[in-house]
Amino acid sequence: MTSIIYCQEARELLDALGETIRDLIKLHEEQFQSLVGGDLDSTRFDPLIHMANERKHKAKYAYLHHLEIHGCSKFDEPDKM
């Protein structure tokens, strides 16, 4: 089986990206529940979602930049049978 090898910093950056994505999804879920519940002020989530998207983009490009500069995202050899 082929797998990707990451350095510790890449793993931490990927974990940070995952966390920002989870935060964004949570805000979308809260906004959806607010709408379904009849909340007339569900637009209050819009600036929070915007900021969460900015954090996600920042984390994404920090991760991608690290992979490009450091070159630590390499595939190991597939298992040979």
VENJOQUI-V812545 format. One record per backbone hydrogen bond with DSSP energy under -0.5 kcal/mol. NH is the residue of the N-H (numbers start at 1). CO is the residue of the C=O. E is the energy in kcal/mol with one decimal. If there is no record, write none. Layout:
nh | co | e
NH | CO | E
NH | CO | E
This chain:
nh | co | e
5 | 74 | -3.1
6 | 4 | -0.5
11 | 7 | -2.1
12 | 8 | -2.3
13 | 9 | -2.6
14 | 10 | -2.6
15 | 11 | -2.5
16 | 12 | -2.3
17 | 13 | -2.2
18 | 14 | -2.5
19 | 15 | -2.2
20 | 16 | -2.1
21 | 17 | -2.2
22 | 18 | -2.4
23 | 19 | -2.4
24 | 20 | -2.0
25 | 21 | -2.6
26 | 22 | -2.4
27 | 23 | -2.0
28 | 24 | -2.2
29 | 25 | -2.6
30 | 26 | -2.5
31 | 27 | -2.4
32 | 28 | -2.6
33 | 29 | -2.8
34 | 30 | -2.0
35 | 31 | -2.4
36 | 32 | -2.9
37 | 33 | -2.1
38 | 35 | -1.6
39 | 34 | -2.7
42 | 39 | -0.7
44 | 41 | -1.6
45 | 42 | -1.5
46 | 43 | -1.6
48 | 44 | -0.6
49 | 45 | -3.0
50 | 46 | -2.5
51 | 47 | -2.4
52 | 48 | -2.3
53 | 49 | -2.4
54 | 50 | -2.0
55 | 51 | -2.2
56 | 52 | -2.3
57 | 53 | -2.6
58 | 54 | -2.3
59 | 55 | -2.5
60 | 56 | -2.8
61 | 57 | -2.6
62 | 58 | -1.8
63 | 59 | -2.1
64 | 60 | -2.7
65 | 61 | -2.3
66 | 62 | -2.1
67 | 63 | -2.3
68 | 64 | -2.2
69 | 65 | -2.8
70 | 66 | -3.2
71 | 66 | -0.6
71 | 67 | -1.7
74 | 5 | -1.3
74 | 72 | -1.4
76 | 3 | -2.6
